[in-house]
Amino acid sequence: MEVEVGLLKIQTQSQINTLWIISCTILIFLMQAGFMCLEVGLARLKNNVNVAIKNIVDFGLAAILFWSIGFGLMFGKSYEGLFGTDGFFFSSAYGPYQVYFVYQTMFVATAVTLVSGAITERVKFEGYLIITLIIAGIIYPITGHWAWNSEVLGDMMQPGWLRQKGFYDYAGSTIVHSVGGWVAFAALSIIGPRLGRYSSQNKGKNFYGNYPLAVLGVIILWFGWFGFNGATTGGFTTNVTVVIINTLNGGAFGLITSIVLSYILKKKIDPRYLLIGPIAGLVSVTGGCNIFEITTAPIIGAAGSILAILADNLMEKYEFDDVVSVIPVHLVGGIWGTLAVGLFGNIEDTFVINSRMDFIKIQLLGIISIGVFAYFTSYILLKAINKIYPLRVNATQEEVGLNVALHDQPTLDYDLIKTMETQTATGDLNLRAQQDMFTNFGIIGIYYNKLLNKVQEAEKDKEKWRSRVYKEMILASEVQRNFVPKRNIDIYPVHAHNLPAGELSGDFYDFYPHNDRIHYMLADVAGKGINAAMVMAKTITLFEMFAKNNIDIDELSQIINNDLYQTKTRGIFVTAIIGYYDLKTKDTYWVNSGHQSPIIKDGKTSKVYKDQSSTPLGLMNQKDKKFYKINKLNLDKKSFFAYTDGLSESPGHDFKQIGDEGVCKMIDKTFVKGNLKSCIDNIISEVTINKSMARMKDKKAKIVNDDITILAVGDSK
C-alpha cells in the first residue's frame, strides 16, 4: 500500500511538473506578442506590417528548424561535447520529453526574434528567413549543447564541454540573449543603419512609430518572463518562488534605475530609457535567478540597466542603428548576467566545487567562447550570402516603406503622403486623401480634405480677381503705350526704344521739340506694377507740360521732384536724365538725377561719361533749383546714349551680365553712321537673343528680368 501511495505521489508530482512547464511555455509563447508590440512601436508606421509578418513567420520557421535539426544538435548524444548526433526530427520515441521540446522551442524563437528586431526596417523578407536558418539551425543549438545538453536524452557521461567545466547559465542570459545579441551585432555590421537615421536632421532623435504600443510590448515581455525563468527549474519545485521574486525585482529595479539615470543624463524622462531599463534588468537576472539571493537580484538588475543604457548611448555615438536596442539590452545585459552568476551566485547550488575565482573564470570562458563562435560564424555566413544575394532592400524600397515595397500593403499615412506628393508635383487640387474616422491618419485625411475644399474655394475667388486684375493690367498697358511719343522721330537726331519686362513698364522715355531745341527725358521708376506705371504717367505729363514752355532743365527737375514728393508715392522714386539738344550748336545739356551715367560715342570708341549727379526724383523736397547740376557736352561728330540698368544687367554671349563696359562694346558693334535707330534696334535685338539663349542653356539660370530702355541723341555721322 505504501508503495502504491509513493508511486501515486510521484505520478502526481510529475503531472504537476508537466502542467507547470506547459503553463510557463504558454507564457513564453506570449512573449512573441510582446516582441512584436515592442518592434512595431519602435519602428515607423510605414514598416509595421512587415514587422508583424516577420515576427510570426520567424517563429514558425524557427519551430520547424528546431524540430528537424536543432533539438538533435542541442540535446542529442554528444560528440566530444561539441554537438548532438541524434534526436533529429523529434518524434514519439522521445515521449517523456515532449513538453521539454515545446518549452525549448520558445527559447530558440526568442533568440531569432531578437536579431530580426535589431535589423528591422531595411532588410528583405528573405533576409530574415536566412538569419532564422543560421540561428535556429546552427548557432543556437550548438552553443546550447555546450552548456545545456540533456543528461537523459544524451550521453550521461559526456555533457557539453562548457558544462563539463562548470559553466552555469540558468535560463539563457548567454545561450539565448547574448547569442541573439552577437548575431545582431554581426548582421548590423554588414547591413548598416537605416537611411537618414544619422543625418543632421535626425541625429539624436528616435523614430518611434507608436510608443504606447512599445510600452505594452515591454509589459507583455515582463509578464512572459515569469514563464521564461520559472519553467527552467524543470518542475514546480520549492525554488520556483525565489525564481519568480528575483525575476520580478530584476525588472523592477532595472526600471527604477533607468528613471534615475534618465534624470542624471538627460535632466528629464527619456522614453527610450524606460524601455531599455526593465528588459535589461530581466536579462541580467536570467542567468542565475535560481541561485541569487533575493537581496542580490535587485542590484544585478539595476547594474544591468545602467550598463545597457550606457551601451545604447555609445552605439548612438558611433552610429550603430539597433532599432530595439538588442545589443545594449540582450548582449551587454546577457554578458553581465552571466558574469554576475560567477560573482554573486551560490556556489553550492551549481556544478562547481572549486573556488569562486575558478567559477568566475569558467563564466568568462563561456562568455568569450560562445561570443566568438556566434559572432564570427554568423558574420562569415551572412557576409558570404550578402555578396551573392544582398540582404538589404534598395534605397527606394526603404524610403517608400516595406509595407508597400515588399507586401503591397499601403497604409493611410502612406496614402496621405503620396496624395500630397502628387499634388506638389502636379498642382492638382482635385485629389483627395483617404478618410477613416477610426485611425489617426484617417482623421488627418478628413481634415486635410476639408482644407483642400477651402483652398479650392479660395482659388476660385482668386481666379476671379486675377482675371479682373489682368484685364485692368491690359488696359493700363494700352494707356501706357499711348505715352510713347507719336511724333515723327526720324526727322530729329534722337531715337529711343522701350522693351518692357511685363505688361507694364517702369521705364520710359519722352522728347519734345521746341524751336531749335529738342527736350528729352529717360527715366526708371523704382518699383513695379500699377503704382510705378502711375508715377511714370505723372512724370511724363509734368515733363511735357513744362518742356513746352522751354523751362530750364534744372528748374524742370526741381518741379518734377517736388511734385512727386508731395504726392506721397510711398517709397517710389524716379532716377532720370532730363536734358535738351541744341540743333544749332550741337551742344547737349542734361541733369542726372541718381541715374546711370551716359555713354558717349566718339569716333570708333564709346566710353562712360562721368557726369555730375544729384539724388533721385521724389525722395525729398528741394527749395533751390541749383541743387540740380547741369552737364554740358558738344556732340559734334559724337552721340549721346542714356539707358536704364535693365540693359547693363542683361546677359552677354557668356550669359553673364554685360555691365557698362558691355554696353559700350555693344554700341561700338552695332553703331551705324547716320542711323541711330538702326543702332538701337540692333542692340535690343541682340539683348533679346542673348536672354533666350541663356534660358535655353540653363532653365534655372537667374536672368535679371527688368525693363530695358535706351535713348540716343546727337550727330551720328
Secondary structure, DSSP 8 states (H G I E B T S, - for coil): -HHHHHHHHHHHHHHHHHHHHHHHHHHHHHHHHHHHHHHHHHS-GGGHHHHHHHHHHHHHHHHHHIIIIIHHHHHSSEETTTEE-S--S--GGGGGGHHHHHHHHHHHHHHHHHHHHHTTTSB-HHHHHHHHHHIIIIIHHHHHHHHH--TTTS-TT---HHHHHT---SS-IIIIIIHHHHHHHHHHHHH---TTTTSTTTTT----S-HHHHHHHHHHHHHHHHHHHHGGGSSS-TTHHHHHHHHHHHHHHHHHHHHHHHHHHHSS--HHHHHHHHHHHHHHHHTTTTTS-TTTHHHHHHHHHHHHHHHHHHHHHTT---TT-HIIIIIIHHHHHHHHHHHHS-GGGSS--S-HHHHHHHHHHHHHHHHHHHHHHHHHHHHHHHHHS--B--HHHHHH-HHHHHH----HHHHHHHHHHHHHHH--TT------TTSHHHHHHHHHHHHHHHHHHHHHHHHHHHHHHHHHHHHHHHHHHTTS--S-GGGTTEEEEEE-SSSS-SEEEEEEEETTEEEEEEEEESS-HHHHHHHHHHHHHHHHHHHTTT--HHHHHHHHHHHHHHTT-TT--EEEEEEEEETTT-EEEEEEES----EEEETTEEEE----EE--BTSS--S-GGGS-EEEEE-TTEEEEEE-HHHHTSB-TTSSB-HHHHHHHHHHHH--TT-HHHHHHHHHHHHHHHHHHHHHH-TT-------EEEEEEE---
